[in-house]
Amino acid sequence: MPQILELVQSAYRGETSRQGWTTEADLLDGGRTFVEELSSIISAADNKIILMETADKLLASVHIKKRTQRLAYLGMFAVSPDRQNQGLGKRLLQYVEKLAAHDWQCQQMEMTVIHQREALIDWYIRRGYRLSGDQREFPYGDERYGIAKRHDLILDVLLKDL
């Protein structure tokens, strides 16, 4: 579990995240996930954390959750900053989409992305996701999501038919 925490933090927050293109460091401070959150994900039914690793290094991870009979949720998707732009994220995303469709018979994948993360939203759109038109409030004050550096953050809901 410590390796997952380190990977997710390195991909999203702090100076290390600036080595890659998925950083949220200009938008948020603080942790990206915590031991308690990972423990609850791992122990809950209809949740999976999928890892991509070599013999000595965790390269990428993603969390998927079966929300309903037809809908899966994708979150906490992280690729090590020094391994970004090598196709690992694309391959891992394809794998979990097939897993959700085959193992859970889900018809759609949903995720939320901070509206201001245009490059990331564009990356998902190139992989078949679409902006649903729905938005959710950013959970200000809940440090599990980070400490906001801005007061205009909002979450866009993206969907993909599987």
N, C-alpha and C positions, 0 to 999 in steps of 0.2 A: 504493500500500500504506500509506503514512503516514496517509491519510485514514481507511482502515478501522480501523487501530490506534486512532486518536483517537476515532472514533465508538464503538467497542466499549468503550474505557476510559470514555468520558463517560457511557455508558448504565449501566454496572455499578459503577464504583468512583470514589472520591474525592468531593469536594464537588459537582462538576458533576452527578454522577449523582443527587443529592438533589433536583434540579429535576424529575425524572420519578419514576415509581412503580416502576421496575424495578431500583432500586439494590440492591446487595449491600454497600454501604459499612459497614453495622453488623455484617456477618458476616465480611468479608474485606478485607484491605489488599493492596497490590501491584498488579501488572499483571494484566489480564484475558486478554491474548494478547500475543504477541511476534512480531517479524519472522520468526524461524526457523519458528514454528508456521504462520504465514500462508504462507510460502514453500513449506513441505512440503504444505500443503493445496492450494495452487494448482497445484503440479506433479504431484500424485498423480492416478492414474486414478480414475474414478468419484467425483470430488469436484467440487463447484461452490460458488462464492461468488457469491451473487446480490445485486446492489446496486439500491437505489432512490435516484435522485438527481434534482436539478434541474440547471440549467446551471451553478450555482455552489456547490452544497452536496450532500454525501452525507447522505441522510435516514435510510437504514436498510440493514442488510445481514444476511445469514443464510448459514450454511454447511450444505450437505447432502452426505451421503455415501451411496453405495450399499454397504450392508454385505453383503447376500446377495441372491440372486435375488428374494426377496420383501420384504426389509426395507431401508428407508432410515433414516438417522440425521440428526436436525436438531440443530444446535448454533450457538453464537456468534450468536444472534439478537439484534440490537440496533437500536433506534430512537432517534434523537437525542432527548435529554430535552426539548428545546423543541418537539418535534413529536409527543410521545406524546399519547394520547387523541384522536387525529384519524382513526383508522381505518387508518393506514398499516401497522401491524403485522398487523392482520387481513387486509388485502389481500395483503401479502407472504407471509404464511403460506399463504393459499389458493393463491397462485401456485406456491409450491414444492411443495405437496402434489400439485397437478395435474401439475407437471413430473415428480416422482418416479413417479407412477402412469403417466403417458403415455410419457415418454422411457425410463424404466428398468423399467416394468411392475412396480413394487413394489406390494405389497398392504398394507403397514403402514409407518407412520412411528414411530420411537422417539426419545425424548430423555430426558435426565436433568435433574432440577431439584432444587436443594437443598431438603430436606424443610421447613425453616423458612420457606421463601418461599411461604407459604400464598396470598397474593393472586395470585402468578404462577401457581401450580398451578391455582387457581380460574379464572383467565383461560383457560388451556389446556383445562380441563374444559368451559367454555362453548363452546369451539370443537371439541368432539367427542373430545378426548383422555380417556383414563381411566388411573387409577393401576393399574399391572399387578400390584401386590403385591410386586414385586421391589424390593430396595434394594441400593445399592452403597456401599462405603466411600468416604468423602471422601478424596482423595489428600493427606493431611497430609504436609508436608515437600517436596512438589513445587511449587515456586514458579510453575510454569506455570499452576496453578489458583488462585493467590493465597496470601496468608499469613492463615491462619485466626485470627480473634479469639475463637473459641469452640472447645470441644473436643467438642461433641456434633453436629457436622455430619454429615449422611448424604445420599445422593442417592437420590431416588425415580425410578423408571423409569416414564415415561408412554408410552402407545401409542395410535395411532389407526389404524383401518382406513381405507384410502384408496379 
